[in-house]
Amino acid sequence: MTLSRLMERLDGSALHVVQTRHGPLKTLPLRGPHLAAAALGFDEEEPETLAWIDSFAPHDVFYDIGAATGLFSMYAALLPGVRVFAFEPKATSFGVLVEHLALNDLGERIFPLCVAVSDATSATRLTLSAMAAGSGGNSLGGAPDQFGLSKSVFSQGALAYRLDDLISTFRLPAPTRLKIDVDGIEGIILEGAPLTLRGVSSVMIEVEGLNARDAGSRIEPALHAAGLREDLAVRDAGSGRNRLYVRP
């Protein structure tokens, strides 16, 4: 118990505050190296994503699919009037996400959901490549990642929903802005959201590896069917990992 209290105190004393252009965000960098890297490199890691979020309007509804520990979700929630839904199926990441919301008093601004998003609504398994909070490379239903790789240290039960099903079943407000960063099944998620995509004004999606090579068949069909087209100016900006699709 003494060691536990000491670790808790050290964790709290190492609180890191990210100073953003819309206000401060408190983070817990000692919860894992991925959290430390994300917090310390917040401004430099994905400037194209931050610039996109800066363009949100007060009426926007933002869905952050693959929210990890919630930094981008919280950044969006600092904007007046923006409603945020954060989706993260990995239990260790979701736990820190909720702690981050409590630390920043954003529980009423962000609705966190510990569910996966896919092309089928089912009870399935999430294969974890690492247990650490914020780590990526996880796999839903045994699918390989965007580089064709698969690594497992644990298989966690998870509920997965087609995005169209999730919104209709629980009567959630449909997104106007959509971010997808799930390390491989981005295209599969899009296939389960034809109705949702029709009402989205822009989609920021991570496209790497096989997804980048085969974007014309994996990523773009569902987006094009919904009337969305790539803003090519974003592709080589910042991290170079993300592509932005907008409604002309």
Secondary structure, 3 states (H helix, E strand, C coil): CHHHHHHHHHHHHCCEEEEECCEEEEECHHHCHHHHHHHHCHHHHCHHHHHHHHCCCCCCEEEEECCCCCHHHHHHHCCCCCEEEEECCCHHHHHHHHHHHHHCCCCCCEEEECCEEECCCEEEEEEECCCCCCCCCCEECCCCCCCCCCCCCEEEEEEEEEHHHHHHHHCCCCCCEEEECCCCCHHHHHHCCHHHHHCCCEEEEECCHHHHHCHHHHCHHHHHHCCCEECHHHHCCCCCCEEEEECC
